Amino acid sequence: MSENVLLNLDSEPRFDAIRAADIEPAMTEAMLQANEAIKKLKAQPEVNWNNTAEALTNITERAGRIWGVIAHLNSVADTPELRDAYNSLMPKVSEFFTAISQDIDLYERFKSIKASDEYAHLSAAQQTKLNHDLRDFVLSGAELPAAKQAEFAALQAEGAQLSATFSQNVLDATDAFALYFANGEELAGKENTSSGCSSKADFARDSEISGLTEEALAMFAAAAEAEGKTGYKIGLQMPHYLAVMQYAHNRELRRQLYHAYSTRASELGEAKWDNTANINRILEIATREAHLLGFQNYAELSLATKMADTPQQVLAFLQDLASRARPFAEKDLAEVKAYAHEHLGLDELQPWDVTYASEKLRQAKYAFSQTEVKKYFPADRVLAGLFAQIDKLYGVHFIEKQVPVWHPDVRYFELEQGGAIIGGVYMDLYARAGKRGGAWMNDYRGRRRFTDGHYAGQLQTPIAYLVCNFTPPVAGNTARLSHEEILTLFHETGHGLHHLLTQVDELGVSGINGVEWDAVEMPSQFMENFVWEYDVLAGMSSHQDSGAVLPVELYDKMLAAKNFQTGLFILRQMEFALFDMEIYSQPGCDWQQTLRDVRRKVAVMPQPDFNRFAHSFSHIFAGGYSAGYYSYSWAEVLSADIYAAFEEEADASATGKRFWHEILAVGGSRPAMESFKAFRGREPSIDALLRHCGLDEAV
């Protein structure tokens, strides 16, 4: 047995023992062994499910799992050594997987299975997987002439490298920014009259002066201390950025941070991190790939594996939702502008003022602050409440287990039902340097039941990664989550449950595998609804001073404010989604001008000329949502309609079991629309979404 940890991945990998030096030899060996195994597979004269489809799954799963661990570490524990190894291997790995997907001999074997008598005896999941595989061979260029196959493969490799570079540029530009302040006066933009900060009393004083919360100041102080400095360090990681934009009285500080954040990885920052050329080339590659496969544009290629049929259909959906939201957004903006003028002395509201003025308006209008809410939600208790809700819905328990992890903050839980372990999940919740921003779920391995070989009949349980960037605990204090962070946690856990609660035994369509991309957000957005139920919130609350549960009076205020500025939020999502669909459906367009055009048509709050949002829009240039960002909005229609069933039916447990059986359990083994109709008994309706968002009310 090799001593290389990556070549001996078990149920829980030894993450603490993986070294950057292991990466290249492990992946090289895995690809070499896989290619040898594929040669033997193709040499067999007989063609059947076990010696072709099952065998290829065995071959590619091992190499894919090793590369998945490497890619995961690149996202959550980036180091120069790991990044160099990852980047140097990227072209070879892309070439390896593309070659398999274009292999005409493999393609012919899969077609033979489809045409054989055996096909009728395959399970429904196996038939679906086979049909997906045949589709994916075509979409990978298996039917192209050799020269065009080679061109397609080269484009795939280059595109993968560009996406990685795009993401790394955003991370580097984010981590490189820092502002340092000695005390509250400097934070407030006033003359320095004190010596510095070091105690809780200093935080209280500086909070009063600067407007920033004591928790945020403790976070900034810890960041400075980590560098051997006194005072405060403010970066661009989301907990830092939001703390300043929401609470800092210092308008110039807000403007400075806004400028830095909105120009990340652009020509207005460090040239080495400028993503302009990367975006240009990513779009060129996408268009050329689409043309090689016979599509007019990349958007059509993207939709070939989604629920939506055409770009025009998506654009019509987005434009309709934008038109419904616009009157509410205009009202939202007018209200915050009036408040800022009357109470904050801001005669001309700028983008760096909106979050600050909105929080002040929220406090005035609903008589509570986000800081007040956050005091009720210690992270451990929130996790316990999340697990309790999952247990209530599905009868599944979470049991913590000590396993090797990539950072001390990471925790691992096994999912247990009826005395059996049915899955596992790593939770990495807090922001830190070297960790990509945002929140996501990914899988270490999927569920499958082996049908051939040494492991025939054995069940492999699924394991997921759940990653967030919440405000970290500081100085030994308990981390506390905002309501927005709790929503994010439930959202990502919804993705995790989709993967972990599958009952499908065929890897290619179990869990999230094989699910149409514009339906994959539905289980995650569905879970967000429970964060607005009082019993759920009360069960995970404990005030930091008194230990009291969330008061009904405060909950009522939160609920009243639920749709505060929903119009602005939806319109901003429409801006992102329309930009995405437009640039991928118009080959050769000037994408920067397209963004300006979309904003002019959709947005109600003009953005400054220096705003370079697209340069850090990782979802569509590095995150798999190319010509698919609309998925969030479409899936929200589905999820709101599904949650409406829980509102209509008295027995949440019975409805939860039915939701598990009809949607979560079946994964990608049948079309998402069929699963929706099996649960709801009809086609989806937008009515529940409009009601939940308050867009069914008179403006």
N, C-alpha and C positions, 0 to 999 in steps of 0.2 A: 504493500500500500504506500502511495506517495505521501511524503511529509507535507506537501503543499496543502494548506487548509482548504483552498478553493476547489481542489480536486476530490475532497472528502466532505462535501456538504451534507449535513444530517438534517434531522427535523428542525433543530435550532442551530444555525451555523455558529462557529466560534468567531464571532465578529471581533472580539478583542485580540485575536491572534492573527488576523489577516494583515499582511504587510503589502505595501505598494510593489515590492519586489516580487511578490507572488503572482501578480496579475498577468503579466505577459506570458510567463511559462505555462500557467494554468490554462489560460484561454487558448493558447497555441496548441497545447496538448489535447484539449477537449475538441477543438475543431479538426485536428488531425485524426483523432479516433472516430469522430462523427463521419468524416469523409470516407474513411475505410469501411465503416459499417454500412454507409449508403451504397458503396460499390457492391458489397455482398448482397444487400437487399435487391439491387437491380439485376443481379446475376441469377436470381432464382427464377426458374422457368414458370412455375405456378404463381398465379396472382390471387390473393385473397386478403380479407380484412386484416388478419393477424400479421401476415408476413409483409404487409405493405403499410397500411394506415397506422396500425398499432405500433409496428416496428419503427416507423418514421417518427411517431410521437415520442417513443422512448429515446431515440437518437437526439432529436432537437431539444427535448425538454432538459436534458443534462447540460448541454452547452448554453441554452437559454437561461437556465437558472444561475449558472456561474456568471454570465454577463449581467444578469439582472441584479445580482449582489454587488457587482462592481459599479454598475450605473447608480444603484441606490446609494452606495457610499460616496460616490461623486456628488450626489445631491445634498447629503446630510453631514458629511465629514470631509469636506474638500481640503486637500493639502496640495502643495506644488508637486510632490512626488506622485500622488495618486492621480492628479489631473494629467500629468505628463504620460503616465502609463495608459490612462483611459483614452486620451486623445491619439496616442500613437497606434492604439489597437483599433480605433473606431473604423477606419477604412477597411481593414481586414475582416472585421466582424460583419460589417455591412455587406461586403462582397460574399462572405460565407453564407449568410441567410438569403441573400438575393439569388445566389447560384442555386440553392435548393428550390426556391420558389419558381425558378425559371427552368428547372430540369425537365426536359421534354420526356425523358424516359419515365420519371416519376409521374408526370402528368398523364401519360398514356396508361400507366398502371392504375391510377385513380379512376380514369375513365372506364377502364375495363371492369373495375368493381361495380361502378354505376350500371354498366350494361349487363352484368352477370345475374344469374339466379340468386346469388347470395344477397344481393341488395335488398330484396324483399324480406329477408330474414333478419336484417340488421335492426337494432332498436331505433326508435324515432330519433333519439339523440345522435346515434351514429350516422343515420341518414342525413340529418341536418349538418353535422360536421363535414361529411363527405361533400355535400353540395357547396358548403362554404369553401372548402378546400379547392374544389374545381373552379369556383368563382375567383378565388384569390390567386390561383395559378395564372388565370387569364389577366387579372389586374396587375400581376407582377411581370408580365411580358412573356409568358411561356409560349405563346403562339406567334411571337414576333420572329422575323428572320434573325439569323445569328448576329449580324452587324448591329441591328437595332436592339437586340437583347443586350449586347455589350455596352451600347450607349446608355440604355436604361439602367443597367447595373452601376455604371460609373456615376450617373446622376443620383442614384439612390445613395451611394457612398458619400458623394460630395454633399448632398443635402443633409445627411445625418451629421456630418462633421460641422456644417454651418449652423445647424440647430444647437449643437453642443457649444460651439463658440459663442453664439448669440446668448445663451443662458449664462455662460461663464462671464461674459462681458457685463451683463446686468449684475451678477453677484459681485464681481470685482469693483465695479463702479459704486455699488451700494456700500460695500465694506470699506472702501477707501475714504469715504467722506467722514469728517469729524469736526465738530466745533467744541471749544473748551471754554468754560466759564469758572470764575473763582467762587462766585456766590450769587445770591438772589438778585442783588442790584445789577450785576452784569447781565443776568438772564432777563431782567426787566428792562434792560437798555438804559440804566441809570448810572450815575457816578458811583464807583466802588467805595463803600464806606466801612466794610467789614473785612476781616482777615481770611475768611474761608468757611468751609462747612465740614462737619465731622460727626455731628450727633443728631438725634431725633429732634432736639430743640432747634437746631439749625435748619432742618428740613421744614419744620413748622413755620419758622420765620421766613424762610425763602419761598415757601409755598404762598404765604400771604402776599409777598411782594411780587412774585412772578405770575401767580395764577395757576402754576403747575401743581399737580397733586403731590403729596408727600411720597406716595408710592413711586411716581415717575422720577422724582428727585433722588430717591434711594437707588433707583435703577441707573440713573445717570452717574451718580457717585460711584456705584460699583463698577461701571464701565471705565471710569477714570482710574479707579484704584487698581484695576486689572492691568493697567499700563504703568503703574507706579506713580501716578499723578494724584494730586488733590483736586478738590472742586468737582466739576461736572463735565462729562463727555456726552455729547449728543450726536448720534449717528443717523443713518437713513433706514435702519431696520424698522419694520412696521410698528412695533411697540413704541419706539422712540418717536417716529414720525407722527403717529396719531396723537401721542401725548402732547406734543407741541402744537399741532394744528388745531386740536380741540380745546386746549386750556391756556396756552401762553398768551399773556396780555401783550407781550412785545410784538407789535405788528411787523417790525422789520425782521425779527427772528422768524416769524411765520413765513414771510416772503422769501427769506434766504433759504429756508428748508424746502419750501415749495419749488423754488427755482432749481435747487439741487436735485430734488426727487424727480421732477418732470423733465429734466434734461439728461438723466442718467443714460449712459451708453450711447450718446449722440455726438454730433460734431461740435456741440457747444461745451462738451466736457473734454476729458483726456482722449487724445486722438487714438490711442491704442485700444480703447474700449468702444469706439464708434461703430454702431451696428448698421449704419446706412448702407454700406456696400453689401453687408450680409443679407439685409432685407431684399435689396435689388436682385441678388443672385438667387436667393430662396424662391422668389416669385418667378424668375426666369426658369429655374429648374422645374417648378411645379407645372408651369405651362407646357414645357417641352415634354414632360412625362405624360401629361394628359393627351397631347397631340399624338405621341407615339402609340398610345392605346386607343386612339380613335375618338377621343372626346374633344369638344370645342374649347373647353377650358378646364382648369383644375377643379372648380366648384362642381362640375358635373361628375368628375371622377370621384371626388369626396363623397357625393351623395349616393354613389352606387352601392354603398354599404350602410346607408342610413334610412330612416323612416321616410323622410321627405323625398319627393320625386325629382324636382327641378329647382335650380336657383331662383327662378321666377316665383315659384310657390313659397319659398322661404322669404324672399324679399317682400312679397305681399303680406305674409304673416307679420313680419317685423314692422312694416309700415302701418299696418292696421293697429298693432299694439301701441306704436308710437303716437298715432293720432288720438287714440283713446287716453293716453297718459298726458299728452301735452297740456290740455287745459289745467290739469291738476299740478303739473310742474310749474306752469306760469303763475298759478296761485301761490304755490310754495315759495317761489323766488320772490314774488312781490311782498309776501309776508315777512320773509327774513330781511329783505332790503329795508322795509319800513321800520322793523325793530332795530336794525343796526344803525339806521339814521337817527332814530329817536332816542335810543338808550345807550348806544355805544359810540356815538359821534363819528360814525363811518358814513360819510356822505356819498362815497362811491365804493360800493362793495366789490372787492377783488376776489379772484379765486382763492387766494390764501386767507381770506376772511370768512369764507362761507362756513367751514366746519366749526370755527370758533363762534361765529354769530349764531349758528344753528343750535349749538349746545346751550348758549345763553338763552335763546328763545325757547328751547325745550324746557329748561328749568323754570322759566317765567310762566310758560303756558300750562305746564303739567305739574309744577311744584315738586320736581325731583331732579336729581342729577345722576349721570352714569356712575360717578364716583360713589355716590350713596348706594346704588344698586350693587356695585362690585364688592362692597364690604360684606355682603351676605353669602358670597359664593367661593369658599375655599376649594381649590382644585380637587383635592382628594374626595371631598364630599360631593362635588359635581360628578366625578367619575362614578361614585357609588350610586348616585341618583340615575345616571345614564344606564348603568348596568341593571338597576331595579326596573326601569322602564322596559328594557329589552326582555327581562325575565317575565314581566307582566304580559307583554305582547306575544312572546314566543316560547316561554318556559325554558330559556337558555340562561345558564349561570356563567359568570366570569370568575376565574380563579387565578390569582397572580402566581407566577412561577419564576424562580431565579434562573436566568440563562445568560450566556455571554451577550453583551450589547456593545454598540459602537460609541456610546456616551453615557456617563453616569445618570443623566436625566431619563434615559429610556427605560420603559417598563414593559414586561411581557405578560400577557394573560392567555390562558387556555379557555375555550368555550366548552362547557359540559352540559349534556342533556341526558337524563335518564341513566346517569352513571358512566356514560361514554364521552370521551373527548372528541368533539366534532370539528375543532379548528383552533387556531391561535392567532394572536394579533400583537404586534409591537406598537407601542405608543410613544412617540417622540414629540412632545407638546410645545417646547419652549424655543424661542428665537435665540440665535447665537451666531457669532462670526463663523464663516465657512459653511453655512447652511443656506440653501436656496430659500428665498422668501415664498410666502403663500402657504397654502395647505393642500394636501393631496392624500389619496390612498393608492397604494400599489400592492402588487402581490409578490410574495416570495415563491409560493407554489400554489397550484390549483388542485381541486378535488378530482380524483380519477380512480376508477377501479381497473386494475390490470386484468387483461383478458388472455395473456399469453406469457410464456416463459416462467422464470423462477418465482415471480411474485403473482402469478395468476390467481385471481379471486381476491387478492388483498386490496384494501381501500386506503388510498392516500388522502389524508385530510388537508384542507386548505389553510394557508397561513398568509396573513396580510401585514403590510406596513401602514400605519396611520400617522401622518406627519402634519404638525401645525407650527405656527410661529407666535405663540402667546407670550405675554409679558412674563419673564422668568422670575422665580423666587429670588429675593435679595437678602443677603446677610442673615441667612438662616430662618427668615420669615416664611410663612405659608404663602404660596402663590394663590392669588385670587383672580377669578375670571370675570370679565365683563359679560353682560348679556349677549353682546355680539360674538364674543369668543365662545360662549356656550352654544350659540347657534352654529358656529363653525365646527365645533366638536361633534355635535349631533349630525351635522351634514356629512362630515367625513366618515363618521361611524356608519351612517346609512350606506355609503359606498362599501364599507367593510362588510356589513351584514349581507349585502347583495352577493359578495364574493364568498363569505363564510357559511351562509345558511343554505347554499345550493344543495339540492338532492340529486343532481345530475352526475352520472358516473363517467361521462366522456369529457376529457380535459378540454378539448377545443370549444365546447359549448357549456361548460360548467361555470357557475359564478358569473363574473362579468365578461367572461370570454364569449365572443360571438354575439354579444348584445349590441344592437344598433347604437351608434355613438350619440344620437339625439334622444335616446331613451335612457342612457346610462346614468344621467343626473336625476332621474325620477325618484329612485329609492332614497337618495341623499336629501333631496329637497323635501320629500315626504317626512323624514325624521325631524326636520326643523319645526314642524307644526307643534310638536309636543313641548317645545321650549316656551310656548305661550299658554300652556295649561297650568293653572295654579297648583294643583296637587303635585305635579312634577317638579315645579320650581321650589315649592315649599319643602319637598322631600330632600332636596339637595342644598338647602340653605342653612347657614349658621353664621350669625353676625360676629364679626371679628372681636367685638368687645363683650357683648352680652350672651352670645350663643343663640340668640332668638332666631326663629324662622322668619322668612320673608313675610311682613305684615300684609294682610289683604288690602289695606289702604294703599300701600306702595305698589302692589301688583295691579290694582285697578288703575293707578296712574300710568304704569307701564303699558297696560293694555290700551288705555285711551290714546297713548302716544305711539302705538304700534305702527300706524300708517303715517306717522309724521314724515313728511317729505318723500313719501313713496313715489309721487309723480316724478320728482327729480331723479330718484334712483332708477326707476324703470326707463326713463328717457335716456339716461346715461348708458344703461345696458343696451338699449336699442342703437345708440351711437356706436358702441363697440362692435355689435353684431352686424350692423349694416356695413360698417367699414370692412370688416372681415369678408363678408360675402361679396361685396363690390370688387375688392381688389383681386380676389381669386376667380371672379367670373368675367373679368375684363382684362385679357392678356395685353401686356405692354402698357397698362395705364400708369399715370404718374400717381403713385400711391400717396404721396404727401399732399398733392392737390385733392385727391379723392377724400382724404380725411378732412381737409378744410371744407370741401363741398358737403360732406355728410353732416359736419358740425353746423354749417350754415342752415341746412334744412331741418335738423332735428333738435339741436341743443338750444336751450333758452339762456344759459349762462355762457357768454363768449369766453374762449380761452386765449391767453396771451400768445403772441407770435412765437415766443421762445418755447412754448410747450411742445415736447417731443415724446408724447405718450407712446407712439408706435414703436419707438426704439427699445422699449422695455416690455412690450406686449408679448410676453413669452408664451401665453396660451396658443397663439396662432402662428408663431414663428419657431417655437421650440417645445410645444407641449401637446401636440396631437389634435388641437382644435382648429386646424386650418380649414376654412370654409365650413366650420362647425360650431362657432361660438354661439350661434342661435340656439344650440342645444339646451343651454341653461333656461331660456325662456320657454321653449316648447315643452321641455320636461316639467317646467313649473305648472303648465296647464294640466299635464297628466297628474302630477303629484297633488295639486290642490283638489282635483276632482276625486282622487283616491281618498284623501283625508276627509273629504265631505262624507264618504261612506262611514267613517268612524264617528262623525258628528250625527249621522242619521240613525245609526244602529246602537242600541244600548249596551251590548256586550262587547267591550273593546278587545277582550281576550279572544273571543270567537272570530271577530273581524280580523284581528291580527293573525290568527292561525290561517284564515282564508287568504289573506294578503301574502303570507309566507308561501302557502301552497301554490297559488296561482301566478305569483310574480317572482319572489325571491328564489324559490326552490327551483324553478325551471330555467333560470339563467338565460343563456342564448339558444336553448334547444328548440324554441319556437319563436316566431316573430313577436316583437314587443306589443304590437297592436292586438294580436290575438290574446296575449297574456292580459293586457288591460281589459279587453272586453270579457274575458273569462271571469275577471274579478268584479268588474262594474256592471256587466250585463248589457253594455251599450257602447257606442262611440264616445270619445272624450268630448267634454263641453268646456268652454272657456268661462262659463258663468261663475264657477267656484273661485277661480283665480281673481276675477274682477271683484267678487265680494270680499275675499280675504284681503285684497289690497286696497279696498275702499274706492275702487274705480267705478262702482255701480251707483255711487251717490251723486247727487247734484253738486256741481261746482259752485 
